[in-house]
Amino acid sequence: MQIEYSEILQKLEHEIFAVISETAETLQYETYVIGGFVRDIILNRPSKDIDVVCVGSGIQLAQEIARRLKGRCALSVFKNFGTAQLKYGDLEIEFVGARKESYRSDSRKPIVEDGTLEDDLNRRDFTMNAMAVCLNKNRFGEWLDPFNGLEDIDACRIKTPLNPDITFSDDPLRMLRAVRFASQLGFSIEEKTFEAIERNRDRIEIISKERITDELNKIVLSPRPSVGFELLELTGLLEIILPELTALKGIETKEGIGHKDNFSHTLRVLDNLSQTSDSLWLRWAALFHDIGKPKSKRFDPKLGWTFHSHEFIGMKMLKSIFIRMKFPIGDKLKYVEKMVSLHMRPIVLADEEVTDSAVRRLLFEAGDDIDDLMSLCEADITSKNPEKVKRFINNFKLVRGKLKEIEEKDRVRNFQPPIDGEEIMKLFNLPPCKLVGDLKSEIKEAILDGIIPNEYEAAYAFLMQLAVNKGLIIKQ
């Protein structure tokens, strides 16, 4: 594979590269743009993150460029790391001096020393990220590719520039990055590099959960995330990071009856959903929707394999996973819990007669997330039986139509009973007590069952009748 010099110059037409070049000449620094920006020139991918390496002080180079831009950029300096960042328009440019690194066995934090460009490229994770383009005036646009990164990109291959065991032992996060790039770009991991990930997988334990989660999120958001999770499982990383997912793997047969591989099914659901939604947390819900199945699996000679209440068991497993993985606790957890706990409800509706009462309850419990829930359930159709798939798709259309009809008529999405607890206490001179909650709940249930409309007058009349029945008032 070759790249034309004119193509490189075209990618360097932005004003910032001219400013960097002029400043590098003034400071007499060898200066290069490296890493992902250079890789994306080949892949023809847009890139707003630019990494610049100079043989000198990256901070001094950034400060001088900021001075020349005269307030048109924002400069951040990180002295402890020897780096600086410029935000210029929609670009983020990271500056660092060329360096070489060495590692201790118990940490991914390197011991850093000043180095040459060669030293700096040696420490890169993959050959496709170990290319550089010179920005100095007399060599502007010169392409450097010491590890044949172009060749590996042409072959859609992820490969480390040096010994992969050293690369991954030094910085185990690179193992997840290899999987992430494979998932994002549709590349394969070179055999020796893959085998080194398998050998070094336990080293992932020294990486912070926040860094791991960041890479997992990128895999989840990739065009076909199943690629990444299949690789995580094959390398043994998934068993360490999210054993709840690997527990889904496998088929068991009894009395000639087997069940589907729930791991493969889950990845198909995730891929299906990825075609219709780019919501990160809805995609995580797809990954977690069946995690309760291993704990709920039972064999019944009459019914075959059952997974009763797996949605509720899975929902209860989520909080500990979120805490362990340092996922955000709060609204995001509640949202995924809701998706997992309710994901069987539309499927049951689609498989049976769609009653107004069942639709009202689903609308009430799903609230504003009803459309996301329906998208998840539609993605959950992975049967190989085309007639079954067609039937479910048609039934889901009926459910969606019924949801719209009921919401327009009864307004039960996120509703609160028309009469609240305060009014009930005033009406019957009651203190705060269980009876107040029971009365309010009975009004809510009557609305959901369609006994009364979601209106104040109807709710008031229903409450008065309840009060008579319970002896709170004596009918005259």
C-alpha positions in Angstrom: 0.0 0.0 0.0 1.3 3.5 -0.8 0.0 6.9 0.0 0.5 9.8 -2.4 2.4 12.9 -1.1 -0.5 15.1 -2.4 -2.9 13.2 -0.2 -0.8 13.9 2.9 -0.5 17.6 2.0 -4.3 17.8 1.5 -4.8 16.5 5.1 -2.4 19.0 6.4 -4.0 22.1 4.8 -5.6 23.2 8.1 -4.0 26.5 9.3 -2.9 24.9 12.6 -0.3 22.8 10.8 1.3 25.8 9.2 1.5 27.5 12.7 3.0 24.4 14.2 5.6 24.2 11.4 6.6 27.8 11.7 6.9 27.5 15.5 9.0 24.3 15.2 11.4 26.2 12.9 11.8 29.0 15.4 12.5 26.6 18.3 14.6 24.4 16.0 12.6 21.3 17.2 12.1 18.2 15.1 8.3 18.0 15.1 5.8 15.3 13.9 2.1 14.6 13.9 1.7 11.0 14.9 -0.7 8.2 16.0 -4.4 8.1 15.3 -4.5 11.2 13.1 -1.9 9.7 10.8 -3.7 6.4 10.8 -7.0 8.0 9.9 -5.4 9.8 6.9 -5.1 6.3 5.4 -8.6 5.1 6.6 -10.1 8.4 5.4 -11.8 8.8 8.8 -12.5 12.3 10.2 -10.3 13.1 13.2 -10.4 16.0 15.5 -7.8 14.7 18.0 -4.2 15.5 16.9 -1.1 14.2 18.6 2.1 16.2 18.1 5.6 15.0 19.2 8.7 17.1 19.1 12.3 16.3 20.0 12.3 19.0 22.7 9.8 20.4 25.1 6.2 19.8 24.1 5.0 22.3 26.7 7.3 25.0 25.3 6.1 24.3 21.7 2.5 24.5 22.8 3.0 27.7 24.7 4.7 29.4 21.8 2.0 28.3 19.4 -0.7 29.7 21.8 1.2 33.0 21.9 1.2 33.2 18.1 -2.5 32.4 17.9 -3.2 35.4 20.2 -6.2 34.3 22.2 -7.8 32.2 19.5 -7.2 29.0 21.4 -7.3 27.6 24.9 -4.1 26.2 26.4 -3.9 23.6 29.2 -0.5 22.6 30.6 0.1 19.3 32.5 3.6 19.7 33.9 3.5 16.4 35.8 3.1 14.6 32.6 5.2 16.9 30.4 2.2 17.5 28.1 0.1 20.4 26.9 -3.2 20.6 25.1 -4.5 23.3 22.7 -8.2 23.6 21.9 -8.4 25.4 18.6 -11.9 25.5 17.0 -13.1 22.0 17.0 -9.6 20.5 17.2 -7.9 19.2 20.3 -4.1 19.1 19.8 -1.9 17.2 22.3 1.8 18.2 22.5 4.5 16.1 24.1 8.3 15.7 23.9 9.6 12.5 22.3 10.3 10.0 25.1 11.2 6.5 25.9 9.5 4.4 28.6 10.2 1.5 30.9 7.7 -0.3 33.2 7.5 -2.0 36.5 5.7 -5.3 36.7 3.0 -4.0 39.1 2.0 -0.9 37.3 1.1 0.5 33.9 2.6 3.8 34.8 5.9 4.1 32.9 9.2 5.5 34.0 9.7 8.2 31.4 12.9 9.7 29.9 13.6 12.1 27.1 14.1 10.2 23.8 14.2 10.4 20.0 11.4 10.0 17.6 12.5 6.4 17.1 12.2 5.8 20.9 8.7 7.4 20.8 7.4 5.3 18.0 8.9 2.1 19.6 6.6 2.6 22.6 3.4 2.8 20.5 0.7 0.2 20.9 0.2 -1.0 17.3 2.0 -0.6 14.0 -1.0 1.4 12.5 -0.5 3.9 15.3 3.3 4.0 15.0 3.5 6.2 11.9 4.4 9.8 11.7 4.4 12.8 9.4 7.1 15.5 9.7 5.9 19.1 10.1 9.3 20.8 9.8 9.5 23.2 6.8 12.2 21.4 4.8 10.5 18.0 5.3 6.9 19.0 5.6 4.6 16.0 4.8 7.4 13.4 4.9 5.9 10.0 5.9 7.7 7.8 8.4 6.6 4.2 8.8 9.3 2.2 10.5 7.0 -0.8 11.4 5.1 -1.2 8.1 1.9 0.2 9.5 0.6 0.9 6.0 1.0 -2.7 5.1 -1.0 -3.8 8.2 -3.7 -1.3 7.5 -4.0 -2.6 3.9 -4.3 -6.1 5.3 -6.8 -4.9 8.0 -4.5 -6.3 10.6 -3.8 -5.2 14.2 -0.2 -5.9 15.2 2.2 -4.6 17.8 5.4 -2.9 16.6 7.7 -4.8 19.0 7.4 -8.1 21.0 3.6 -8.3 21.9 4.3 -9.9 25.3 6.3 -6.9 26.3 3.8 -4.5 24.8 0.9 -6.0 26.7 2.8 -6.7 29.9 4.0 -3.2 30.0 0.6 -1.7 29.5 -2.2 -4.2 29.7 -4.8 -1.7 28.6 -3.4 -2.2 25.1 -5.1 -5.6 25.0 -8.5 -4.0 25.3 -7.4 -1.3 22.8 -6.6 -4.1 20.3 -10.1 -5.6 20.7 -11.7 -2.1 20.5 -9.9 -1.3 17.2 -10.9 -4.6 15.8 -14.5 -3.9 16.7 -14.5 -0.3 15.5 -12.5 -0.8 12.2 -13.5 -4.4 11.3 -9.8 -5.5 11.5 -8.5 -8.8 12.7 -5.8 -9.3 15.4 -2.6 -10.8 14.1 -2.0 -14.3 15.4 1.1 -13.7 17.5 -0.5 -10.5 18.9 -3.7 -12.5 19.7 -1.8 -15.3 21.4 0.1 -12.7 23.5 -3.3 -11.3 24.7 -4.3 -14.7 25.8 -1.0 -15.2 27.7 -1.1 -11.8 29.4 -4.9 -11.5 30.1 -4.4 -11.7 33.9 -2.4 -8.5 33.7 -5.7 -6.6 33.0 -6.2 -6.8 36.8 -3.8 -3.9 37.4 -5.8 -1.6 35.2 -8.3 0.7 36.8 -12.0 -0.1 36.2 -12.5 3.4 34.8 -10.0 2.8 32.0 -11.5 -0.6 31.3 -15.0 0.8 31.2 -13.9 3.6 28.8 -12.7 0.9 26.3 -15.8 -1.2 26.8 -18.1 1.7 26.1 -16.2 2.3 22.8 -16.7 -1.4 21.9 -20.4 -1.2 22.8 -20.8 1.8 20.6 -18.9 0.3 17.6 -20.8 -0.5 14.4 -20.9 -4.3 15.1 -20.1 -4.7 18.8 -20.4 -8.5 18.8 -17.0 -8.6 17.1 -15.4 -7.0 20.2 -17.2 -9.2 22.7 -16.5 -12.4 20.8 -12.8 -11.4 20.9 -13.0 -10.6 24.6 -14.4 -14.0 25.2 -11.9 -15.8 23.0 -8.9 -14.1 24.6 -10.2 -14.9 28.1 -10.5 -11.2 29.0 -14.3 -11.3 29.3 -14.2 -14.0 32.0 -12.0 -11.6 34.1 -13.9 -8.4 33.4 -17.6 -9.5 33.1 -18.0 -13.1 34.1 -21.8 -12.6 34.1 -21.6 -12.6 30.3 -19.4 -15.6 29.9 -21.8 -17.5 32.2 -24.3 -17.3 29.3 -22.1 -19.3 27.1 -22.9 -23.0 26.3 -25.7 -25.3 25.4 -27.0 -28.0 27.7 -29.1 -31.0 26.5 -31.3 -33.3 28.6 -33.6 -36.0 27.3 -32.8 -34.9 23.8 -33.9 -31.3 24.5 -31.3 -28.5 24.3 -31.5 -24.7 24.7 -29.9 -22.0 22.6 -26.5 -20.5 23.5 -27.5 -17.4 25.4 -24.2 -15.7 24.8 -24.5 -15.9 21.0 -28.1 -14.8 21.3 -27.2 -11.8 23.4 -24.6 -10.7 20.9 -27.1 -11.0 18.1 -29.6 -8.9 20.1 -26.8 -6.3 20.6 -26.0 -6.2 16.9 -29.7 -5.9 16.0 -30.2 -3.0 18.3 -27.0 -1.3 17.1 -28.7 -1.0 13.7 -31.5 1.1 15.1 -30.0 2.9 18.2 -26.7 4.5 19.2 -27.8 4.9 22.8 -24.9 3.6 25.0 -27.1 2.6 27.9 -29.8 0.9 25.8 -27.0 -1.1 24.2 -25.7 -2.1 27.7 -29.2 -3.1 28.5 -29.2 -5.4 25.5 -25.9 -7.0 26.7 -27.4 -7.5 30.2 -31.0 -8.4 29.4 -30.5 -12.2 29.9 -27.8 -12.3 32.6 -30.3 -13.8 35.0 -30.7 -16.9 32.8 -27.9 -19.0 34.2 -29.3 -18.6 37.8 -32.9 -19.3 36.7 -32.3 -22.2 34.3 -34.3 -25.3 35.1 -35.3 -28.5 33.2 -38.9 -29.7 33.3 -39.6 -33.0 31.5 -42.9 -31.6 30.3 -41.9 -28.0 29.5 -38.2 -28.5 28.6 -35.8 -25.7 29.6 -37.2 -22.8 31.5 -35.8 -19.5 32.7 -38.6 -18.3 34.9 -38.1 -14.8 36.4 -34.7 -14.4 34.7 -35.6 -10.7 34.0 -36.0 -10.0 37.7 -33.0 -12.0 38.8 -30.9 -10.2 36.1 -32.2 -6.8 37.3 -31.1 -7.5 40.8 -27.6 -8.5 39.6 -27.1 -5.1 37.9 -26.3 -2.9 40.9 -23.3 -5.0 42.0 -22.0 -5.0 38.4 -22.4 -1.2 38.1 -20.5 -0.7 41.4 -17.7 -3.1 40.5 -17.2 -1.6 37.0 -17.5 2.0 38.3 -20.5 2.6 36.0 -22.5 5.6 36.9 -24.9 4.8 39.8 -28.2 6.7 39.7 -30.3 7.4 36.6 -28.2 5.2 34.3 -28.5 2.2 36.6 -32.3 2.7 37.1 -32.7 2.9 33.3 -30.9 -0.3 32.6 -32.7 -2.0 35.5 -36.0 -0.9 34.0 -35.1 -2.2 30.5 -33.9 -5.6 31.9 -36.9 -6.1 34.2 -39.5 -5.2 31.6 -37.9 -6.7 28.5 -40.2 -9.8 28.6 -43.5 -7.8 28.9 -43.9 -6.6 25.3 -42.9 -10.1 24.1 -45.6 -11.6 26.2 -48.1 -9.0 24.9 -47.0 -9.8 21.3 -47.6 -13.5 21.9 -51.0 -13.2 23.5 -54.1 -11.1 23.1 -53.2 -7.4 23.6 -55.5 -6.1 26.3 -56.0 -2.5 27.2 -55.2 -3.2 30.8 -51.9 -4.8 30.0 -50.9 -2.0 27.7 -51.8 0.6 30.4 -49.6 -1.1 33.0 -46.7 -1.4 30.5 -47.0 2.3 29.7 -47.2 3.2 33.4 -44.1 1.2 34.3 -42.0 2.1 31.2 -42.9 5.7 31.2 -40.9 7.8 28.7 -38.6 4.8 28.0 -41.4 2.9 26.3 -39.9 3.4 22.8 -36.5 2.2 24.0 -38.1 -0.9 25.5 -39.9 -1.7 22.3 -36.6 -1.3 20.3 -34.9 -3.7 22.7 -37.7 -6.2 22.4 -37.7 -6.0 18.6 -34.0 -6.6 18.6 -34.6 -9.6 20.8 -36.2 -11.5 17.9 -33.4 -13.8 16.9 -35.3 -16.9 15.9 -34.1 -18.8 12.8 -37.8 -19.7 12.0 -38.9 -17.0 9.5 -42.6 -17.6 10.2 -42.0 -17.0 13.9 -40.0 -13.9 13.2 -42.8 -12.6 10.9 -45.4 -13.3 13.5 -43.6 -11.4 16.2 -42.8 -8.4 14.0 -46.5 -8.1 13.0 -47.6 -8.5 16.7 -45.1 -5.9 17.8 -46.7 -3.5 15.3 -50.0 -4.2 16.9 -48.5 -3.5 20.4 -47.0 -0.2 19.2 -50.3 0.8 17.7 -52.1 -0.1 20.9 -49.6 1.8 23.0 -50.2 4.9 21.0 -54.0 4.5 21.1 -54.1 4.0 24.9 -51.7 6.8 25.7 -53.7 9.3 23.6 -56.9 8.1 25.3 -55.9 7.5 28.9 -52.6 9.5 29.4 -51.1 6.9 31.7 -47.4 7.4 30.8 -45.7 8.6 34.0 -49.1 9.5 35.5 -49.8 10.1 39.2 -53.3 9.3 40.6 -55.5 12.4 40.2 -56.1 12.4 44.0 -52.9 12.5 46.1 -52.3 11.3 49.7 -52.6 14.9 51.2 -56.1 15.2 49.8 -57.1 11.8 51.1 -55.9 12.6 54.6 -57.9 15.9 54.6 -61.1 14.3 53.2 -61.2 11.7 55.9 -59.3 13.4 58.7 -56.6 10.6 58.6 -53.0 10.8 59.8 -50.2 9.5 57.5 -50.8 5.7 57.6 -51.0 2.6 55.5 -54.7 3.1 54.7 -53.9 6.4 52.9 -51.4 4.5 50.7 -53.9 1.7 50.1 -56.6 4.1 49.0 -54.2 5.9 46.6 -53.0 2.6 45.2 -56.6 1.4 44.6 -57.4 4.5 42.6 -54.2 3.9 40.5 -55.1 0.2 39.9 -58.7 1.1 38.9 -57.3 3.5 36.3 -54.8 1.0 35.0 -57.5 -1.7 34.8 -59.8 0.6 32.9 -62.5 0.6 35.7 -62.4 4.5 35.8 -60.9 7.0 33.4 -57.7 9.0 34.4 -59.8 12.0 35.5 -60.3 13.8 38.8 -64.1 13.5 39.0 -64.1 9.8 38.3 -61.3 9.2 40.8 -63.2 11.2 43.4 -66.4 9.3 43.0 -64.4 6.0 43.1 -62.7 7.1 46.3 -66.0 8.0 48.0 -67.3 4.5 47.2 -64.1 3.0 48.6 -64.6 5.1 51.8 -68.2 3.8 52.2 -67.0 0.2 51.7 -64.2 0.6 54.3 -66.5 2.4 56.8 -64.7 5.7 56.6 -68.0 7.4 55.9 -71.6 6.3 56.4 -73.8 6.5 53.3 -76.9 8.6 54.1 
